[in-house]
């Protein structure tokens, strides 16, 4: 699905220093895989995500989609519709809008603006309820006409993750094929309690089983061990370990933590 080739990205600090966030970073991501990115703060994970979704333009290198040979920066926004859920996903939301209005906003994102209220028909409400029921969140299905702020912070976060994942399915844009099934998640469970974190991970497992390609950044070793097809460890903007599931099956959480901390050896 994606080839990342020799990405380099630097930033200037307030005191005039240069910081290299990505340093000759290369990676090939297979369709339908769940890749976990690990590494200390400042290792380049978020910069990589922002380069993949087009928010940042690398100083050098390319992000190439599937077999087109085109870089992400050369594709129109409607094509490079990668779904990126940041570490604070509520930044993507509007608390006073209803769940249905959020769903409609992504459904019609590729069309001319229209009045959201006018566009929310009974048929759409029924369809949105059925989708949320199918994904195992009946409480959200029942609250589809309520404002997002009526839900707990945990449920708001879970809704935004699901909304981002469903965006490509809800939209009837003819340009969804190049990125609509790629979901980038930056620390998706870091602010959730144990129960809501479990619900979020169940949702991600469901999305993965459906064939979506997921890249997930986390510091949680146990989560990575349970979820990943592959773990990529970053340090100072470089890929320093690339661990496949067959190797994870023979590792302990302590040995993985040691690799992430820089004290161990990867296979």
Order of alpha helices (4+ residues) and beta strands (2+ residues): beta-beta-beta-alpha-beta-beta-alpha-alpha-alpha-alpha-alpha-beta-alpha-beta-alpha-beta-beta-alpha-alpha
